[in-house]
Amino acid sequence: MTHTSPTFYLDETLYDGRPSDVAGRLPKEIRTYDLLDNLNVSYQRVDHSPLPTIEACQEVDALLKIDICKNLFLRNAQKTSFYLLLLPGRKKFRTAALTKQIGSSRLSFAEAEYMAQFLDITPGSVSVLGLMNDKDRRVRLLIDKDVLSNEYFGCHPCINTSSLKFKTADLLDKILPAIPCEYTLVDLPSGQE
């Protein structure tokens, strides 16, 4: 076990699949493993304390051998349209570039109450897998095209004390159809533009 700060730990064990002992794990996390297992999605898991910094995220990603993917939960000014945006960690979120592509103006980060209501997640745990809890389909999924260029995808199992790695193709071909959830492909500028 590595200690990077007094408030963060990372279990450097890379596990295949769900925890053998689920005692103390939240039902929303267990539902995530159930979904993946029922769809025959192979995944690796690493356990850690809540990730307090981008540096801590990078340590987890290095262990999983993936690139950071941001999961941003957004809303319009009227709080009538909600979006989950997946983009590479290296890209900066630019509201103007996104609003033109999706036909919505004045986007901002959605409040925690909407995260809990629609996705059964809390701040810091935003995950595409939370869309399985969006029974009324209130949240529109947006995926930056660069996310799809990676062979593997990483996200939390609806709680930020574990991180998962699975094939991006499994996200698109198995997970999203099973939820069911369609997505809109967006093309956000990189930091150099």
Secondary structure, DSSP 8 states (H G I E B T S, - for coil): -EEEETTEEE----EESS-S--TT--HHHHHHHHHHHHTT---EEEEBS---SHHHHHHHHHHHT---EEEEEEE-TTS--EEEEEEETTS---HHHHHHHHT--S-EE--HHHIIIIIS--TT---GGGGGG-TT--EEEEEEGGGGGSSEEEE-SSSTTEEEEEEHHHIIIIIHHHTT--EEEE----TT-
